[in-house]
Amino acid sequence: MSRPVSRRIAASIAAAAVVVGGVGLGAGTAIAAPGSIGSAGAAATTGTTPQQGTEYPKSATVSSDNIQFTREVVGDGTVAPGQNVTYRTTFSVTNGLDRFLAKFVDVPPGADFTYVAGSAKAHGKSVDVAVDAPTGTVTMTSAGWRLSKNTGDTVVFEVTYKAPSNLTIGNVYNSGVVFKPTTWLTDQNFPNVGAWVKARGSNAGEAVTGSLDASGFGSSGPIFSGSAGSAIINDPSSFIGDIISRVLSNGS
């Protein structure tokens, strides 16, 4: 057996052992302080290296006429290479004049962040989207999502992206929003809202997921979902044997 293949087997077995031993459940994750909700206007865009002493909040609130929206990174405001990050954008109105949104466009933190199919939601329900390949933007349209101060109607959009595997650890990435009310002639563009996500290193569970993907087990979802997760829990010895077989096959 060649040395590179033996090293890959050892690494895969070690990774699987961590999960079987119960260590790979987010251990080692750096929990960032929640970001404050403030005004938009961040000058920097995606891939910015943080400056010392500069705060990069994970959420921001923006107003256009009487329409107000808050955009936030769901979770602790960080993402590891190859992992998912979800954005939640909540629209409301600030006075008694009702509005109806005809279009919402989610602007990812970079074109290399890819939309996770089926993740787009409005009012908590899945919606059809159009994804622009060059930019990665995700567009949702409607006859009119109602925003009302009198009845308390708001609309909440959620979109999830998979981060690229070549993220620079420590960099921060901005994101944005485009929307259009039914009676307005032009889109309202906010490409850099100021809701930042910071790239961090992978924790133990995420490292195992990446190892399994590389070995042909092929799932970017949670480590304990699907057939691979069941195999870990129900028959760990056979699961590790499968890893050895896969690595030998891939290394031959």
C-alpha positions as CSV (number, residue, x, y, z in Angstrom):
1,M,0.0,0.0,0.0
2,S,1.4,3.4,-1.0
3,R,2.1,6.0,1.8
4,P,-0.4,8.6,0.4
5,V,-3.2,6.1,0.4
6,S,-2.4,4.8,3.9
7,R,-2.4,8.4,5.1
8,R,-5.8,9.0,3.6
9,I,-7.2,5.9,5.3
10,A,-5.7,7.0,8.6
11,A,-7.2,10.4,8.3
12,S,-10.7,9.1,7.3
13,I,-10.7,6.5,10.2
14,A,-9.6,9.2,12.6
15,A,-12.4,11.5,11.4
16,A,-15.0,8.8,11.6
17,A,-13.8,7.9,15.1
18,V,-14.3,11.4,16.3
19,V,-18.0,11.3,15.1
20,V,-18.6,7.8,16.6
21,G,-17.1,9.0,19.9
22,G,-19.5,11.9,20.0
23,V,-17.0,14.7,19.6
24,G,-18.0,16.0,16.1
25,L,-21.1,17.9,17.2
26,G,-19.8,21.4,16.6
27,A,-16.9,21.2,19.0
28,G,-14.3,23.9,18.5
29,T,-16.7,26.4,16.9
30,A,-15.9,30.0,17.6
31,I,-19.1,31.7,18.7
32,A,-19.1,35.3,17.5
33,A,-20.9,38.0,19.4
34,P,-24.3,38.9,17.9
35,G,-24.2,41.9,15.6
36,S,-26.1,45.0,16.3
37,I,-28.9,46.2,14.1
38,G,-27.8,49.6,12.6
39,S,-28.0,51.6,9.5
40,A,-26.7,50.5,6.1
41,G,-24.0,52.2,4.2
42,A,-21.0,49.9,4.6
43,A,-18.4,51.0,2.1
44,A,-16.6,47.7,1.8
45,T,-18.0,44.8,-0.3
46,T,-17.2,41.1,-0.4
47,G,-14.0,39.4,0.5
48,T,-12.8,42.3,2.7
49,T,-10.1,41.7,5.2
50,P,-11.3,43.0,8.6
51,Q,-9.5,46.1,9.9
52,Q,-8.4,46.0,13.5
53,G,-11.0,47.6,15.8
54,T,-13.7,47.6,13.1
55,E,-17.0,46.0,13.8
56,Y,-18.7,44.0,11.1
57,P,-22.3,43.4,12.3
58,K,-24.2,40.4,11.1
59,S,-27.4,42.4,10.6
60,A,-28.5,45.8,9.3
61,T,-31.8,47.8,9.0
62,V,-32.5,49.9,6.0
63,S,-35.4,52.3,5.0
64,S,-36.7,53.4,1.6
65,D,-39.7,55.8,1.9
66,N,-42.0,54.0,4.4
67,I,-40.7,50.5,3.7
68,Q,-38.1,49.2,6.1
69,F,-36.2,45.9,6.1
70,T,-33.8,44.2,8.4
71,R,-31.3,41.7,6.9
72,E,-29.4,39.3,9.1
73,V,-27.1,36.3,8.9
74,V,-28.9,33.4,10.7
75,G,-26.7,31.9,13.4
76,D,-23.5,33.3,14.8
77,G,-22.5,35.3,11.8
78,T,-19.8,33.0,10.6
79,V,-19.4,30.3,7.9
80,A,-16.7,27.7,7.2
81,P,-15.5,26.7,3.7
82,G,-18.0,24.4,2.0
83,Q,-20.7,25.0,4.6
84,N,-24.1,26.7,4.4
85,V,-25.0,30.3,5.4
86,T,-28.7,31.5,5.6
87,Y,-29.9,35.1,5.2
88,R,-33.2,36.3,6.6
89,T,-34.7,39.6,5.4
90,T,-37.8,41.0,7.1
91,F,-39.9,43.7,5.5
92,S,-42.4,46.0,7.1
93,V,-43.8,49.5,6.8
94,T,-43.3,52.4,9.2
95,N,-46.6,54.2,8.8
96,G,-50.3,53.6,7.9
97,L,-49.7,53.5,4.1
98,D,-49.8,49.9,2.9
99,R,-47.3,48.6,0.4
100,F,-47.2,45.5,-1.8
101,L,-43.9,43.9,-2.8
102,A,-43.8,42.5,-6.4
103,K,-40.2,41.4,-6.4
104,F,-37.5,40.4,-4.0
105,V,-33.9,39.7,-5.0
106,D,-31.4,38.2,-2.6
107,V,-27.8,39.3,-3.4
108,P,-25.3,36.7,-2.1
109,P,-22.0,37.5,-0.4
110,G,-20.2,36.7,-3.7
111,A,-20.9,35.0,-7.0
112,D,-19.0,31.9,-5.8
113,F,-21.6,31.4,-3.0
114,T,-24.0,29.0,-4.6
115,Y,-27.8,28.9,-4.0
116,V,-28.9,25.8,-2.1
117,A,-31.9,24.4,-4.1
118,G,-35.2,24.6,-2.4
119,S,-34.0,26.9,0.4
120,A,-35.8,30.0,-0.7
121,K,-38.8,30.8,1.5
122,A,-41.4,33.6,1.8
123,H,-43.6,33.6,4.9
124,G,-41.9,30.3,5.8
125,K,-43.1,28.6,2.6
126,S,-41.0,27.4,-0.3
127,V,-41.2,29.6,-3.4
128,D,-40.1,29.3,-7.0
129,V,-37.0,31.3,-7.8
130,A,-34.9,32.4,-10.7
131,V,-31.1,32.1,-10.1
132,D,-28.8,34.3,-12.2
133,A,-25.8,32.2,-13.0
134,P,-23.2,35.0,-13.5
135,T,-24.0,36.8,-10.2
136,G,-25.7,34.1,-8.1
137,T,-28.6,36.4,-7.2
138,V,-31.9,34.7,-6.3
139,T,-35.1,36.4,-7.5
140,M,-38.7,35.8,-6.1
141,T,-41.8,37.4,-7.6
142,S,-45.4,37.7,-6.5
143,A,-48.6,39.5,-7.4
144,G,-47.9,41.4,-4.2
145,W,-46.7,40.5,-0.7
146,R,-48.7,42.9,1.6
147,L,-47.0,45.1,4.1
148,S,-49.3,46.9,6.5
149,K,-48.9,48.8,9.7
150,N,-52.6,48.6,10.5
151,T,-52.8,44.8,10.3
152,G,-49.2,44.0,11.2
153,D,-48.5,42.3,7.9
154,T,-44.8,41.7,7.2
155,V,-43.0,39.4,4.9
156,V,-39.9,37.4,5.8
157,F,-37.6,36.0,3.1
158,E,-34.9,33.3,3.7
159,V,-32.3,32.1,1.3
160,T,-29.4,29.7,1.9
161,Y,-26.1,29.6,0.1
162,K,-23.2,27.1,0.1
163,A,-19.8,28.8,0.7
164,P,-17.0,28.0,-1.7
165,S,-14.2,25.7,-0.5
166,N,-11.6,28.4,-1.1
167,L,-12.8,31.0,1.4
168,T,-10.0,33.0,3.0
169,I,-10.3,32.4,6.7
170,G,-10.8,35.7,8.6
171,N,-12.3,37.6,5.7
172,V,-15.7,39.1,5.9
173,Y,-18.3,39.1,3.2
174,N,-21.1,41.6,2.6
175,S,-24.5,40.9,0.9
176,G,-27.5,42.8,-0.4
177,V,-31.1,43.2,-1.3
178,V,-33.1,44.4,-4.3
179,F,-36.8,44.9,-4.1
180,K,-39.7,46.6,-6.0
181,P,-43.2,47.6,-4.7
182,T,-46.0,47.1,-7.1
183,T,-46.6,50.8,-7.7
184,W,-43.0,51.9,-7.9
185,L,-41.4,52.3,-11.3
186,T,-37.9,51.3,-10.4
187,D,-36.1,48.6,-8.4
188,Q,-34.7,49.7,-5.0
189,N,-31.0,48.5,-5.0
190,F,-29.0,47.9,-1.8
191,P,-26.2,45.7,-3.0
192,N,-24.1,46.1,0.2
193,V,-26.5,46.3,3.1
194,G,-24.0,45.7,5.9
195,A,-25.1,42.3,7.0
196,W,-21.7,40.6,7.2
197,V,-20.6,37.0,7.4
198,K,-17.1,36.0,8.5
199,A,-15.1,33.1,7.2
200,R,-13.8,30.8,9.9
201,G,-12.0,27.4,10.0
202,S,-14.0,24.2,9.9
203,N,-15.0,22.6,13.2
204,A,-14.6,18.9,13.9
205,G,-18.0,17.9,12.5
206,E,-17.6,20.0,9.4
207,A,-14.2,18.5,8.8
208,V,-15.7,15.0,9.0
209,T,-18.4,16.0,6.5
210,G,-15.7,17.2,4.1
211,S,-13.8,14.0,4.5
212,L,-16.8,11.9,3.8
213,D,-17.6,13.9,0.7
214,A,-14.1,13.4,-0.6
215,S,-14.4,9.7,0.1
216,G,-17.5,9.4,-2.0
217,F,-20.2,9.4,0.7
218,G,-21.4,12.6,-0.9
219,S,-23.6,14.8,1.3
220,S,-23.1,18.4,2.3
221,G,-25.9,18.2,4.8
222,P,-25.7,17.4,8.5
223,I,-23.4,14.5,9.4
224,F,-26.2,12.5,11.1
225,S,-28.7,12.6,8.2
226,G,-29.2,10.2,5.4
227,S,-27.5,6.8,4.9
228,A,-24.1,7.8,6.0
229,G,-25.4,9.1,9.3
230,S,-27.4,6.0,10.0
231,A,-24.3,3.8,9.2
232,I,-22.3,5.8,11.8
233,I,-24.8,5.3,14.5
234,N,-26.0,1.8,13.8
235,D,-22.9,0.0,12.6
236,P,-19.7,2.0,13.2
237,S,-17.3,-0.8,12.5
238,S,-18.8,-1.6,9.1
239,F,-19.0,2.2,8.4
240,I,-15.2,2.5,9.0
241,G,-14.6,-0.5,6.8
242,D,-16.6,1.1,4.0
243,I,-14.4,4.2,4.3
244,I,-11.3,2.1,3.9
245,S,-12.8,0.4,0.8
246,R,-13.7,3.8,-0.7
247,V,-10.4,5.3,0.0
248,L,-8.6,2.3,-1.5
249,S,-10.8,2.5,-4.6
250,N,-10.3,6.2,-5.0
251,G,-6.6,6.0,-4.5
252,S,-6.0,3.1,-7.0
